[in-house]
Amino acid sequence: MAEEQREPVPRNDSGELDTALAFLSFARHCVLKKADGLSDEQLRRVLVDSGTSILGLVQHLTTGDRKSVV
């Protein structure tokens, strides 16, 4: 799937926490955008030596989001 438009990395000068949260939101959005429309097989395919897949990244983000809400 070809990227139609790259989104700019967020710029936030209101402090470290706000900057970190804006960047994490941006990164989360990018991963979900990459996963959109992929088949189950494509989501689970490992293409790097670390064993990471797109689905693994989504699961990692989900776990991190759950911990940050508690």
KAJOZI-V666414 format. One record per backbone hydrogen bond with DSSP energy under -1.0 kcal/mol. CO is the residue of the C=O (numbers start at 1). NH is the residue of the N-H. E is the energy in kcal/mol with one decimal. If there is no record, write none. Layout:
co,nh,e
CO,NH,E
CO,NH,E
This chain:
co,nh,e
15,19,-2.1
16,20,-2.8
17,21,-2.7
18,22,-2.2
19,23,-2.3
20,24,-2.6
21,25,-2.2
22,26,-2.1
23,27,-2.7
24,28,-2.6
25,29,-2.3
26,30,-2.2
27,31,-2.2
28,32,-2.3
29,33,-2.3
30,34,-2.0
31,35,-1.8
32,36,-1.4
35,38,-2.0
39,43,-2.5
40,44,-1.7
43,55,-2.5
48,51,-1.8
53,57,-2.0
54,58,-2.3
55,59,-2.7
56,60,-2.3
57,61,-2.5
58,62,-2.4
59,63,-2.3
60,64,-2.2
61,65,-2.5
62,66,-2.3
63,67,-2.1
64,68,-1.8
65,69,-1.2
66,70,-1.2
